[in-house]
Amino acid sequence: MASTYIQVQSEDFDIAVEHAAMRDEKGAVGAIATFSGLVRDLVDEPLKEMFLEHYPGMTEKSLEKIVEQARDRWDLMDVRIIHRIGALKPCDQIVFVATSSAHRGDAFAACQFIMDYLKKDAPFWKKETTKQRDHWVEQKSSDLASADRWQQK
């Protein structure tokens, strides 16, 4: 039976534990695709901290909708999304997305689709703090373009 696990949390996560949770004992899973995102330091000025906020309830519903869209396109078994909030430093884990399927093509495509739409549609707000300033991060046009390319498929 297909399952979806969505968690928004301040605590870190263990990729090995999350990956293991995607396996099934019956042998039906043939592929698990994962993406793990890290807080990246800034090029122009060192990042002291990134602070992530979200809208509880609305965020989870948005992620559920993205998963539903992925399930409508691909034959998926399990989907797992963990997104962190709160204060994070460069190199900290920020997001984990995993999809499982009988076949790698569905797992790969769905994982990328979910991540692209998470960046576009999920209500998270990021504030970067450097030595010089604090500023809220605007949505990138490249993130919108990544999600838009799925419209042609």
Secondary structure, 3 states (H helix, E strand, C coil): CCEEEEEEECCCCCHHHHHHHCCCCCCCCCEEEEEEEECCCCCCCCEEEEEEEECCCHHHHHHHHHHHHHHHHCCCCEEEEEEECEEECCCCEEEEEEEEECCHHHHHHHHHHHHHHHHHHCCEEEEEEECCCEEECCCCHHHHHHHHHHHHC
